[in-house]
Amino acid sequence: MTSLPEDPPPLLAEDERDTAVQRLQEAYAEGHVSHQELDERLHRVLTAKTQGELVSVLVALPERNPGTTSTIAVAAGRIRRRGAWRVPRILKVESAFGRVHLDLSRAVIEYPVVDIELQLGTGRAKITVPRDAIVDVEDLRTGWKDSRYKPRPRSRPGGPTIRISGTMGFGRLKIRHARR
């Protein structure tokens, strides 16, 4: 009996690699890594092929601004983030009557754990996470409809953990893993 071939891990985008190089340079300038350690880590970043390899290089660095929280808020309308955008460590999303679509599949994720706090009244929310991400929705409270999330059966180690919490009124949350 043969096993099914595993999907290849997603390749790194150049902006992800550039962000990691910048992060290492900042850590060196702040005195968190020595010159030799900087050289070793830069080599690992420049030869990394997957996001998991990239995260393993950055994981031991102190956080940039550990208390920083970004907030996206609208009363009515649409909140949409997609493409190559930088995901903060903590992201608060507030919408009374609109739709929310967060696509993290091509986003630059520098942290091993990202917290997304939803405060939604009505409307739908859709979150697309990276293929190798681990999703935790235990702290999400829904009022009217349950969230839709089907975990990937074969999750690769090394991907970010996306923790989704908060409250949703009358909308529905749909979470899916990126296909590539």
Disulfide bonds with the S-S distance in Angstrom:
none
